[in-house]
């Protein structure tokens, strides 16, 4: 029985191995098509291809486009990158599934008479330069685009455009189309370390240029462009058939059947075929031949036999299509790789006597070895440095700092580390650039840094040549703040120059640990205090240190002596410190005394009135204080492992899952890895009126978060608390400056966006009295706020930095109510960057997990009726709501910011008794005067 079982398992495993690739092809491949410069999604005829509006760019401007070739998609806009935005600009597309991709970039000209020159520039993908546009490209159809086959391994795709000083790079569209992982396998060099650039692709015989989409090709083969050729310059004639072709549209390349229904064949006068194309010398090319016997006169083996030669060398000998395929009308694909020795690739089909050569299609790819990337943590350190120093856009610090090697970042020196097979940063040169800002602590992540210099002259040039030092230069700028102590951890640092800035504070002791440091220039700053002793003696060991121009420094020869007495400034500082401490002690004593008096007064009142509630309340307060002073389980845990408070009790959010303010905390929790439980069976207007809830929040406001330390209300405070539960949370940025910007945009969202949406939204849904003037003012204020936000987002994907922050979460949630209920497409079209930003946010995985699918409002709700209902005899009846009105009311109930616990009563003040009651409730001294208003309302 063992043998049959083994055979059965082999059959099952074989079936599974065959089924998995087939099942993978049943789903549609990933496809991203971007119409550069477009503000809205669009489709193009005749295939109804969807193009997404422009996003993912690092800079540039949009303009109307002039399309130079019939090949290009009929799009109307482009994005161009002026020199003021830097020498390199990129598109960065995130959340791309790992896999193999066909990438195609179309170029166009700016439709403006002032831009009459044709730009030429270089193109790279993920740090590997794949192409350089040649002069005259706009007049040659095949050169109006570049196409490459690449692997995406880290779910992020980056393509950059590098200016060469000949016009501004201009991009019409970007296509990223997933193909089969094993497509275009050409030999041992194939793989994730190789890029294939399409140098030539043509279909022979038909003379008609087409895309795979026109052939009805399988989407897993991409959407290849085939240039139609009816004959070769010196040989061949066209032929075609309508007969079905077998062995087409199969794994892994999925070539369409129509490709093999036309061909170029030799004739009696010239049975051989020959084709030439330009190539770059000393580069490898992968050549693919597509063959099918479609001549009805050729029916057996040996009737058509020929050799295929590349630059005179035989690549395939005695090619007999029928012998290889088993019959006529069947597809055959042959592939060979050649290294070009000159600038011409010649393809020859040399026949045997009595035969005529035939070819259906040809593909030629340049084989490019992918560049190794720069070490990720050093790239991150440079990005943080860029943010903290406020580097101007002309620096063009986009993409990878070190690759392509032809286009490194300005002021950055790189070195290839063969041990880790990565590029590293070993020098920076940023002197006299007008930089403002501070040096971040994580500059120490540039562990391969050798020098930070900013001096000039023969001495330094000699040292540079002697020690092979690279150039990092922060001198002659306007940097402020202290010198980061983390600089002392860059063990290989040999030259450090921070001269002529506005740095203050003391010199970190850690700089003394830089044993290889040869030049240290800190002159011309505002430094103070004693120079560290381990730096003071170093000049005796052939090192050159300069501390002059800092009035507050002392302690080494050439600087003032550090006296035993404190300076006047220090004494004043100490005096203020002591006075502040004394005032703090007095304040604490007063608070303690006042608290004690309040407790005693409460006890006296409770005793006098015999109020059980007061006694219970006092006892409860005393129990809470005792619990805070002694918690045995916490003492035991602290002694063992010091757990965080969240380990003692789960976080519980009191709100409905669709409450827009509660959503802030849920999304922040997803990004922070924090678990939040929703209060069970929570109902707005019911659950938040219970005594238990009111004890946590006396005004019954929603949302409310229960924590181990007590309840928290106000949605922004809750979101901040959740984000801070994670140490070094990226939601709070990577520097003090980014933190301040995040808080700035949180305040902006809460004071400029949210209240103006509410002032427009609530009256339209009958939740507040409608006043046309008030609505006009609210809409005007909202448009002003959205205009400011739109300007800020013009060149940004996120509000702050290069990833989602807490500001993005709160801003998106505040915009959510408007987009969902009242801000229609016609309204938001005025703010295209806000639109792009909002739809990008709500479609991110963590946002989508909480929000689900978001749809924009189709129309602004009509103004609620202000007519007084007719009086009727008999008992009054509640007006019947339509289903739509009920759904809107329910959604408003869930989305509203919070619910105050008041009863609202409509009062007709034309009745004298009601008027007196209203006066009494409002508490005015004078009665209502004047004429009675129709349908007048008074609310308590």
N, C-alpha and C positions, 0 to 999 in steps of 0.2 A: 504493500500500500504506500510505501514511502515514495517510490518513483512516480506513480500517478499524481500524488499530492504535489511533488516538486514541479512536475510538468504543468499542473493546474496553476500554481503560483506564478510560474514564468509567463503563462498566457495572460493572467490577470495583470501582472506588472507591465507587460508589453502593451496591453490594451489601454492601461492608464497613461503610459508614456505617449501613446499616439493621440489620446483624447485631450490631454492638457493643452498642447499647442493649438489644437483645433478649437477648443473652448475659448482660449485666449483671443482668437481671431473673431469670435462671434460678437464681441463688444466693439464699439466704435473706438478708434485710437484717439488720444489726446490731440487737440488741434487748437492753436492760438494764432489768430490773425489780427494784427494791429494796424489800423489806419492812422498813420502818424499825423499829428496835428489836428485830428478830428475831435470834435466835442461830443459827438453822439455816435452810437453804433449805426452801422449801415450795411446794406446788402448790395451785391453787384450781380448784374444779369450776364449771361442767361442761366447761370447755375445757382443763383440765389445764395451765393457765398456770403457768410456773415463775417463782417470786420468789426472788431471791438474799437471803441473810442480810445484815444491816445492815453497811455499811462506807462509808468515804470521808467521814465526818462530822468536823467540827472540835471538837465538844464536845457538850453536852447529856446527857440521861439517857433511859433507855427506861422505858416503862410499858405497862400493859394499855390497850387502846383501846376506846372506844365509837363504833361506826360510825353516823353520823346519817342516812345515805341508802342506799337500795337500789342506787344507782348504784355505790357504792364496792366495791372488792374485799373479800371476807370475810376480812380479815387481823385478827390478834388483838393486835398490838403497835403502838406508835408511838414516835417520838423527840420529846421536847420540850426546849426550850432555856430554862432559867430565867435570870432577869436576872443572876444571879451569874456566868454564862458570857459576859456581854457583850451589847451591843445588837444585834450581828449575828453569826450563825453560818451555816455553809455546809456543803454537800456538794460535794466535789471528786472527780470521776471522771476518771481518766486513761486513756490508751490507747484513746480513742474514735476510730474511723476518721473522717477528714475527710468531711463531707457535709452533707446536709439532714436535719433531725430534727423529729419530733413529740415534744414534751416535755409530760408531764402529771403534776401533783402533786395527790394527794388529801390532804385534811385530816380530822382526827378529834378527838374529845374524850377526855380522860384519864378512864379508868374508876375514879375515886376520888372519894368524896363531898367530900373537902377541896378538890377542884378543880371547883368548881361554876360557874365563870365561863367564858364563851365567848371565847377569845382573838381579837383582831384584830391583824393585822400586815401588813407589806409583803413582796412577793416580787420578787426580781430574778434574771435569768439572764445570766451573763457580764457583770455590771456594769450591765445595763439593767433598770430597774424595769418590770415588766410588769403588776402587779396589786396592789390593796390590798383585803384582805378587809373586807367590810362587816358591820356589826352585824346579827345574825340569820341569818348564812350557814348555820348548822347546821340551820335549818328549811326551807331551799330547796335542792332536789336539785341544780339546775344550779350553785349556788354552793359546793358541797362539794369542788370541784376547780377548778384553773386549767390551761389548755392553751395552748401556744404553739408556733410553728414557727420554728426558728432554724437557723443554719448553724454548724457546728463547723469551725474553720479551723486550730486548733493542737493537735488530738488531746487536748484537755482540756475538760471540761465542768464549769462551776461554777454552782450555784444557791444563793442566800443568802436568809435569812429575817431581816427587820429588825424588831425589837421597837418598838412605838409606845407602850409603857407600859400596854397593855390586855391583860394576860395573857401567858402564855408561849407562843410559837409551837409548834405541835404538828403533826407531819407523819406521815401514815399510810404513804404509799408514793410512789415516784418511778419514772416510766417514761420511758425514752429510746429511741425507736423510729426507726430510719432509714427515710426515704422517698425517693422519686425526687428527684434534684437539681433538676428543673425544675417540681416540683409547685407549684400555686397561684401561677403567674405572673399578676400582675394589672396589669402596666404598667411604665413606666420606673423607678418607685420600688422595684420588687422587686429583691432581691439580698441579698448578705451584710451589707449595712448596714441591713437592715430585719428587724424581728420582727413576726410576725402572731400576735395573741392572739385566741383563739376567744371571741367575745362571744355568739353564738347559733348553734346548729345543730339543725335539727329536720326530721323526716320527717313528711310531711303525709298524712292520711287514715287511717293504720292505728291511731293512738292508742297504739301500743306502742313503748316506748323500747328501743333495741337498740344494740349495738356492731357495728362492721364484722366482728368475729370471729363474731358471731351470724349475720351474713349470709353467712359463708363468703368474706369479701372477701380480695383479694390483699394479702399482708403489706407490699408496697411502697407501699401506700396508707396505712399506719399502722393504727391501731385506733380510728377515730373513734366518738364517742358521739353518737347521734341521738335527740333528745328526741321522743317520739311525741305528735303533735297530731292530733286527729280533725276539728277545725273551728276557725275563727277566732272570736273573741268575738261579732262582729256579722254574720258572713257565712260562707257555704260549707257544704258537706256532703261526707262522705267517699265515695270510690269506690275500687275496686281491681280487679285482674285477675290471672290466673295465666298470661297469655300471655307468652312469652319477649320480652325487650326487647333490641334490638340496640344496638351502639355503646356498650356498658358495659364496665367493668373494663379500660380501655385507658390507655396512657400519656397524661399523666404522673401523673394523680390517682387512677386505678383505683377509680372509684366502683362499688359493688356493684350487681348487676342488681336485687335486691329493692327497692332505694331507689325505683325508677321504676315499681313495680307497684301503688302506691297514690298517691292524690292527694286534694286538696280542690278541688272545682269549685263554680262559682256555679250558682244556680238561676233559675227564671223570675222569682221575686220580687226576688232580689238577684243579678243576673248578675256584678256586680263583686266583687272580693275585696280586703280591707284588713287589714293587720297592723301593730301598733305595738310598739316596745321602747324601753327606756331606754338612753341613750348619754351619753358625756361630751362637753360642748360643745367646739368648736374642735379636734376630733380627726378624723382621716381614718378611714373605714371602707370595707373592701372587701366587697361584697355579691355572693353567688353564687346563681344561680337554676337549679334542676334541673327540667326539663320533659320530658314525654313524652305523646303523644296515646294514651291507653289506653281512650278511649270508642269502642266498636265502631260507634256511630252517626255518628261523624265520620270520613269516608273520603277527603275531597278537600281541596284547597287552598281557602282563603277561607271555610271553614265555621266556623273558630274563629280569630278575630283580636282581639288586645287590645294595649294599651300597658302598659308597666311604668313607674311613677313612684316616685321617691325624694324624700320631703318635697315633693311637688307638682311636681317637675321631671321631665320625661320622660327616662328612662334608655334605654329601648328602645321604638321605635314600630312599630306594625303587626306584632307578633310572630305569625307563622303557623308553628306547629310542623311541620306536614306539609311546608310549602314549604321550610323550612330543613333538615329531616332526610331528605326524600325519601319519607316515608310514615309510617304509624302504627307504634306500638310501637317507637320509636327514641328514644334519649336525646339531649337537647339541654342544653348548659350555657352560661349567659350570665353575664357578670361586669361589674360597674361599681363605681367608687370615688367616694365622696362625702365632703365635709367637713361635719360636723355643726355647725349654727349654734346649736342649742338642745340640750335634754336628751332629745329624742324623735326617733326615726327612724321615719317612717311609710312603709310599702311598700304601694303600691296597684296592683292589676291592673284597669285600666279597659278595658272591652270595647267593641267596635264593635257597632252595632245588629244584633240577632239572634244574638249570640255569648254564650257563658258563659266566664268566665276559669277557668284551671286552673293548679295549682302542685303539684309533687311533693315538693320539698324546698328548704330555704333555709339558707344559711350566711352568717354575718356575722362579719368579722374586724376588730379594731382594728389599724390600721397604726402601728407604733411604730418611730421611727428609733433604731437601736442607738447606745448611748453609745460614744465613743472610750475606750480603756483607758488606764491609767496606764503610763508608760514602764517597761518590764520591769526594767531594771537598778535603777531606784529602788524598785520594789516589793521586789526581792530585798534591797536595802540595808535597807529597813525591817523585813523579816522577820529579817534577821541582827541588827538592833538589838533587835528584840523578844526574840530568844533570849539575846543577851548581857546585856540588862538584866533578864531574867526578868520581863517585864511580866505582871501578874496577868491571869487569864482575863476578869475583869470589863471589861478594856479592849476586848475583842471585836475584836481586829485580825485579821479574817478576810475573805477575798475581795479586792476591789480597794480601795485606800486612798481613792480620789477619787470613784468612781462606784458606785452611783447618786449623783447630786449631792445628793439628799435625805438620804443616809446616809453621809457621809465617816467615816473612822476618827477616833476620839476623839483630840484633840490634834494632828491633822494638818491643815495648810492647803495647799490645792491651787490650781494655776493652769493654765489651758488654753493650751498652746503651739500657735498656729495654723500655725507653720512645719512642725512635725513631726506635727501633728494628733494629739497625745497630751497627756494630763494629766501635770503634773510637780509635785513637792513643793517648795513655797517657804517652808515654815515648820512648826515643831513646837512644841507647848506641853505639856511634861511636868514641870512644877514641882510639888513637894510631893506626890509620888505614892508615896513609900515605896519607890522603885526601888533595887535592889541589883545590882551587876554592874560592867561596864566598858564604855567606848566602843570599838566595833570600828573598825578602820582603814577598812573599806569604807563608813563613813558619808560619806566624801568622794564617793561615787558620787551623792549628792544634790547634783548640780552646780547645780541651780536654787535652792538654798537661799539666802535673803536674811538670815535672822536666827536667832539662837539666844539667846533672852533669858529673864531670870528676875528682873527687878527690878520694883519697883512705885513708884507715886507719880506726881505731876503731871508731873515732868520727862520720865519715860519715855512717858507718854501723849502729851505734846506732840511728842516725837521720833517716836513711831509715826505720829501724824497728819501730821507734816511730811514724813517720808520714805516713807510708805506701806509700812511694814515689817510683815511677818507675825510669828508668834509661835512660836519654838522655845525650850523652857524646860527645862533640866536642873537648875535650882537646887533647894536644899532637899531633896535625896535622900541616898542613901548610896553614891554611885558611888565606886569605888576604881580603882587603877592609874594609868597615866600619861595625859597628854593626847595623843591621836593626832596625829602630825605631819602626817597626811594632811589635817587640817582646813585647813592652809595652802593647799590646792589648790582650795578653794571660792571662786573669784574674786569672786563677787557677795555674799559674806557681809558684813553690815553690823553686826549685833549678835550677840555671843557671850557667854552667861552660864552659867558652870559653878560659880557661887558656892555655898558651904555644902554641900560634899560631903567626901569623904575622898581626893581625888586627890593623888598624890605624884609625886616626880620633878621634873624641870626643865620650864620653859616652852619648847616647841619654837621654834627659830629661824624655822620656816616661817610662824608666825603673823604675823611682820613683813611678809610678802608680801601680806597682805590689805589692799590700798590703800583699799578702801571701808569698812573696819571703823570704826564710830563709837563703839560701846560694847563694852567688854571687861571682864567681871566675873569675876575668879578668886579673890575674897576668900573667907576661911573654909575653906581647904583645908590640905593638908600639903605644899605645894610648897616646893622649895628651889633654891638656886643663883642665878646672876646673871640678872636680867631682861634679855632680849635688847635690845641697843642700839637696834635699829630699832623697838622698841616704846616705849622710854623717852622719846623726844622727841615722840611722837605727841600727847599731851594739849595741846601748844602749838598744835595745828592743829584746835581745836574738837572733839577726840575726848575721851571720858570713859572712863578705865581705872581699875580698882580691884584692887590687889594685896594689900591689908591682910589681916591674920589668917593669914599664912603665915610662921611664925617663921624659916624657912630662906631666904627670899628676900632679895636685897640688890641694890644697884647703882643705884637711882634715888632721887630726892628723896622723903622720906617713909618710906624703908626703910633698914635699917642699911647702912653702907658695907662693900663687899667688901674685906676686908683682904688684904695680900700674903701673910700667913701662913696656913697650912692650919689648919682647926679640929681640935680634939682627936679628934672622930669620924672625920674624914678620915685623920688620922695613924694612928689605930688600924687603920682599914681598910687603909691602905697596908702597915702592919707585918704584918698577917695575910696580905695578898697575897704579900709577899716571902717570908714563912715558908712559905706553901703552895708557892710556886714552888721554894724550896730543897728541901723534902721531895719534891717531884715529881722533881727532878733526881737526888736520892739514890736514889729508888725505881727510876728508869730505869737508873742505873748498876748497882744490885744485880741487876736483871733481866738486863741485858747480861752481867754477870759469871757469873750462874747459868747462863744459856744457853750461854756459852762453855765452862764446866766440863762441862756435860752432853754437848756435842759431843765434847770431848776424851775423856771417859770412854767414850762410844760407840765412838770410833775405837780406843781401847786394847783394849776387849773384842773388837771385830771382828778386830783384828790377832792377839790372843792365841789366839782360837778358830778363826781362819781361816774365818770365817762369810761366805760370799759374799753372803748376804742382807743382813747388816749393812753390808758395804761398799757394796753397791748402794743401800741405803737412804740411807747418808750421802752418797753421790755424788748421789742424786736430790734430797736436801735442798739440797745446794750448787747443783745446776742450777736448782732453783726460785728460790733466792735470786738467782742471776745473772740469771735471766729477769726477775725483778721489778725488778732494777736497770737492765736494758737490754733494751728491746723495740723494735727498729728500726722495725717497722711501726707501732707505736703512736706513736713519736716523729714519724714522717712524717705520720700522720693528725692528730695533735694540732697540728702546725704548720699544717696546711691547714684543717681544719674542726672539730677537737676533738670527734670523735664520741663518743656514749655507749658504754659497754661492750657494750651489747646488740647493737651493730652488728658486733662481731667474732665473735660466736658465738651461736647460737640457744639459748633456754632449753629444757631437756629435763626432763620430769617422769617420774620412775620410779615408776609405780603403774599399777594397772588403771584404766580410765576410770570404773568404778563405785565406786572406793574413796572413802568419804565424806569422808576428810580430804584426798585429792587434789582432790576436787571444789571445795573452798574456793578453791584457787589458780586453777582453770579458770574459775570464775565471776568472781573478781576480775580475771582477765585480760580477760574479755569486757567488763567495765565500764571497764577501763583502756586498752583498745586495745593490749594486749600479746599477742604471738604466743608460744604455748607448744607445743612438740612433745611428743608422748607417746613414751616409750621403746618401740622396736619389739619386738613379741612378748614383752612383759613377763608373767611368770608368778609369782604370789605363792608363796614357798617355794622357787623355783628361781632366778629372776633375781636375787633379793636375797641369794643365798648364794654368788655367784661372787666370785672374788678381786678383780675390778675393782670390784664394788659395795662389798665390805667395806673396800676401801681408802678409799672415799668416806665410808662410815659403818660403823665396826667392829661395831656391834651389829645391823646389817642391818635397821634400822627403815625402814618405808615410810609416807608418801611421802618422796621425796628429789628436790630440784631441782638440776640442774647449771646453773651460771651461768658467765659469763666469768671471774669472780673466784674460783670454787671452788664446792663443793657446799654445800647448805643442807638440813638436815632439821628436823623438828618442823613440823607442818602450819600452825600459826598464824604461825610465823616466815616460812614460805614465802609465805603469803597477804599478810603485811605487806610483804615484799620486793616482790612483784608490784605491789601497790597503789602503793608509793612510786616505782616506775619512771615514773609519770606525774606531772608537776609539778602542784601545786595540785589534787590529785585530790579530787573531791567525796566519795569514799569515806571520807576522813578529816575530813569536816565543814568548816565555814566559820569556825571560831574555836577558840581554845585550849580553851575550856570544852567545846565539842562534841567535840574530840579526846579530852579526858579522859573524857567520857561513853562514847565509842566503846570506849576501852581498858577501861573499867569493865565494859561488857556483854560484851566478848570474854572477860575473866577470868571473869565470871559463867557464861557458856556453857561454859567449859572446866572449871570447878571445881564447879559446882552441877548443870548439866544433863547433860553428857556422861558423867561417871563414874557417876552414879546410873542412867542408862539402861543403861550397860554392866553394872553389878552385877545388874540385873534380867535383861538380855538374854542374857549369856553362859551362866549356869547353866541357863536354860530351853532353850538349844540344845545342852546337853551339853558346852560348851567349858570349864566350870569346875565343881567340885563344887557340888551344890545343897544349900543350907541354908535352911530355911524362915524362920528368924529373920533371917538375913542379907538374904533377899529382902524381908521385911516392912520392915526398916530402910531398904533402898534405895528401895522404893516410897514409904515415908513421906517420906524426904528429897526424892525427886523431886517429890512432890505439893507439898511446901512451896516448892520452887524454882519450880515452874510457877505456884503461887498468886501468888508475888511478881511473876513475869513477867506474869501475867494482869492484875493490878492496874495495873502500869505501862502496859500496852497498852490499857487501857479507853478512853482518849481519844486514842490515837495509832495511826497507820498504820505508822510505822517506829519503831525503838528510839530513834533520835536524829534530831531535825530533821524535814525534810519530804521526804527522798529516801533512797534506799538507801545505806547505809554498810557499811564492812567488818564492823561488829558484826552487821548483819542477815545478811550472807553466812555468817559463822561460826555464828551462832545457828541459822539455818535448816538448815545442814548437820548440826549436832549433833542437832537435832530430827528430821532426816530418817530416821536409823536407827530411832528410836523409833516414828515414825508408820508406817514401812514394815513393821516386823517384830513389834512387841509392844504398842504403845499403840493399843488399839482405840477405836472411836467411843464406846463406853460409858465408857471411861476419860477421854478428852479432852473429853467433853461438859461436865465440871466446870469446864473452862477455856475458855470460848467465845472470849475475845479472843485467846488463844494459837492456837486453831483458825483463826480468821479470819486472823490474822497469818501462820501457816504456809502456808495455802493461797493467800494473796495472794502470798507470796514465791515459792513454787515454780511459780506460773503467770505470773510476770513473764517477758518474752521471753528475757533472758539466762539466767535460772535454767532455764527450760524447754528452752533449747537444749542445756544441759549435762545436766540430769537426765532429760529426756523426761517422759513421763506418770507421775505419782506416784499410787499407790493406797494407801489406809490398810489396815493389818492387820485381818483379819476376826475373828481370835480369838487369845488368848494361847496360845502353844505349851504343851502339857502338860508336867508335871514329868517329867524323864527317869527311866526305871526304875532302881531301886537294887538290884534282886534279883541275887543271885550266879548266874551261868549254871551249869546242871547240867553235871557232868563227863561226858565221853563217851569211849569207847575209840576208838583210831585217831587219825589226824592231825586237828588242830583246823581248823575252817573259819571264815573271816571271816563275820560276820553279813551277810545280804543286806539292803541298804537299798532302801526303796521309791523310786519316781521323785520323789515329793514331798520325801522326806528328802534325796535327792541334790541337788535344786534348792536346798533350804534351806542345806545344807552349802556348796554353791558360793557362794551369796549371802553367807553369813557369811564365807567365805574372802576375798571381795572387799571387804566392808564393814569388816572388823575394823581396828582402829586401827593396828596394826603387828604384825609377826611377829618374835618373839625366836628366836634360832637355838639352841634347846635340843631334845634328844631326850627324849620323855616315855615312861616305861616303867612298866607296872603290875607291882607286886610283891606276892605273897601272903606276908605276914610270919608266917603260921603255920608256915612252913618255917624251920628253924633256920638253914640256910645263907643264905637270903634275908634273914633278920633281921640277921645279921652284916654282910652286904653293905650293907644299908640304913643300919645304924649307921655304917659306914665312910664312905659317901657323904655323909651328913648331917653327920658330923664331931662328933657328940655324944660326950661322955666316958662317959656312962652308957648302957647298953643299954635297949631298950624294956622297960617293965615293965607289969604288969597283964594283963588278959585280952585275947585276940586278938579283934579286931572282925570281923564278917562282911564280906566284900568290902572289907577294908581296903586302902588305896592309899598308895603312897609314890612320889613323883615326884622325879626329878633335873632 
